Amino acid sequence: MTEETKSVEETAENTSNANTASAVELSSFYGIKAGMTRIFDEEGNHIPVTVIKLETNYITQVKTEEKDGYEAYQVGYQAKREKLVNKPTKGRLAKASIKPALTKFSEVKFDGAAADALGKEVSLSAFAPATMVDVTGKSKGKGFQGVIKRYNFAGGPSTHGSKFHRTTGSIGNRATPGRVWKNKKMPGHMGCEVKTVQNLQVVEVNNEKGYMLIRGSVPGSKNSWVKISKAVKK
């Protein structure tokens, strides 16, 4: 029984080493924001964390200096039903020998991109606990909003005789300057912008259960895709 147990453990270890060796380590990967919760450290301190659902990222295309003028890897993620993928995408996935029907693709710059990385998974070994990361996502949409909510304008008096409560105010479109300046703060669509929060700390990575905990909040709503990258300013 002891020899059998050792052989099973050795087989599992060899399999995990093979999977690690076949994976490609990049500076970024894509996951799903599952929501926020809190944990407590060994000293009992309360830590607010964002839960990132880990999804497998694949190398779907290799960009080379000779053919494309730059070096990068195209990363594919978000698997859906096969009928929802168009024929060109199916052909690209078949060329890379990738079975899941991926629907989202992004590029990650990589110096020395190798052709043999095509079809391999993206490794998360570079994102161990205590690693500093930058998280990019699309912020929540707020719809069409006025200047008080959108830009935190003070507004006018709330008394009845004022007639100036929550309006924009003067925008300077008379004789001088005779037009409205570009980028003037006015009512409009709020949110739905790509935002990046820098220098967040990875608290925990659980590959078996498929989640990562990042300290603090990140852009985006629940079940939205976010990009986790190594911190640029650390």
N, C-alpha and C positions, 0 to 999 in steps of 0.2 A: 504494500500500500504506500509505503514511503517513496519507493522508486517511481510508482505511478504518479503520485502527487508531484514529485519533482519534475517528471517529464511533462505533465500538464502545465506546471508553472513556467517551465522553460519554453514550451510552445507558445503560451500566451505572451511571454516576454519577447520572443522572437517576432511574433506577429505585430506587437505594438511598435517594436523597433523598426520593422519593415514599413509600417504605416507612416511613422515619423520620417523615415528616410525618403519615402516617396512624396512627401509633402514639400511645398515650397514656402519658405519664410519670406513674407512681404512686410512692408511698413504700414499697411492698412488692410482692413477687412470690413465686411458688411454684416450687420446683425439687426435684430428686431427689438425695438424698445417695448418691453412687456409691461412696464409701469414702474412705480416707486414703492419702496418699503423702508424698513429700518432694521438695523442689527445692533448688537451690543458687543463690544470688544472684551478682551479678557479683564480689563479694569472696570468694566461696567459702563463705559462711555457710550452714549447714544450716537449712532452714525446713520444719517439718511443716505440711502443708496438707490440707484437706478438699476433695474434688472434688465439685462440684455440677453435675449434669447439667441443662442449660437446656432447659426445655420451654416451648412457646408458651402464654402466658396470654391469654385473651380477655375483653373486657368483655361480659358476657352480660345485664346488667340495670343500669339507672340508677335510683338512689334519689334522689328530689327532696324538697325541704322541703314543697311543696304537697301531694304525694300520700302520702308516707311519714313526714313529720315530721322528716326528717334527710337529709343529702346524703352519698351514698356510691356506689361502683361495686361491682357484684357481679362477681367474677372467676371464670372457669371454666377448668379445666385437667384433665389426665389423660384423654386420649382412649382410648376402647375401641370394641369392635364395636358397630354400631348396634343389634343385637338386645338388648344389655345395658342400653339406656337406656329408661326408661319414657316414656309418651306425654306427660305434662305437661312433662318436660324437653325432649323433642323439639320440642314447640310453642314453648318459650321460646327454644331455639336457632334454630329456623326464623324466629322473629320478629326475632332479631338477625342473621339471614343468616350463621350460622356453620355450616360444613359438618362439621367434626370432631364426633364423638359424645362430648361431654365428660360426665364423671360426678362431678367434685368442684367445689364452689362455695364461695367465701368472699367476705366483704365487706371492702372497704378504704375507710375514710373519706376523703372528698375534698371540700373546700370549692369550691363553684362547679361541681358536676357538670353536664355538658352532655349533652343528649339525642343529639347527633350523634356521641358517642363510642361508641354502641352498636354492637357487632360488631367493634370495632377491637382490635388487639393491644396488649399492654402493653410499653412500651419499657424497655430496660435501660440507657439512656444515663446515668441518674443513679447507676449503680453502676460507675463507672470504677475502675481500680486505685488503691489507697491510700485508698479510701472506707471509713469505719467503719460497720459494720452490726451489727444484732442478729439472731440466728438462733433461731427457735422450732421445736421438734419434740417428738415423743413419745419419751420415754426408753425404753431397752430394758427388757423385762419380765424379772424375776428369779424370778417365782413366789412361793409362800408361804415366807417366811423368818423365822427367829427374831430375837431382839433383838440378838444379837451381830453378825450380818451386816447386819441392817437399820439398827441405830442405833449400832453400834460399842460395845456394852456390854463391860465388862471380863470379866464372868463370875466364877466361883468358882475355888477351887483345883482342880488336876488330880489330886490324890492320891485313893487309893481310898476313904478314910474320909470324904471330904467330903460326898458326896451332893448337892452344889450345884456343878454344872459350867457348863452353858450355859443354865440356866433364867432366867426373867424376874426372880424375886425378889419382894419385897413390893410390892403395888400399892395398899396403904392402904385396904382395904375392910372394916375392923372398926368399932368404935364411933365412931372419928373418922377420916374424915368419914362413915363409914357407907355409902359408895358409891364407885365408881371414877370419878375425875375424867375429864372429857371430854378427848380428845386425848392420853390416857395412852400412852406408848410401849410397845407390846406387839407380839407376833408378828402378821404379816399379809402381805398382798400387797405386794410390793416392785417398784417400777418402773412402767412404763406410765403415766407422768405427763407432762403438758405442761410442758416446761422451756424457758427462754430463756437463752441465753448472750449477754451484751452486749459491745459494743466489740471486735468482731473486725475484722480488716483484710482487705479484698479485695486479693489479690496479682495475679491475672490474670483477664481476661475474654476468651474466644475464642468469638465468635459464629459463626465459620465451622465450627468443630468442635463447638460446642455445649456448652461447659463453662466453669465458673468455679472459681477456686481461692481458698479462704478460709483465712487463717492460723489454725492451731489446730484444735481438735475442736469438733464441734457435736452436739447431742442427736439420738438416733435410730439405728436400725440401717440397714444397707445397703438401698438401694432404697426407703427411706421418704421421704415428702414432708416438706419443711421450708419454713418461711416466712422469707424474707430481707427485712429492713426496714432503713431508714436508722436509724442509732444515735440513740437518744433523748437520751443523756447526753453527747453530743459536739457 
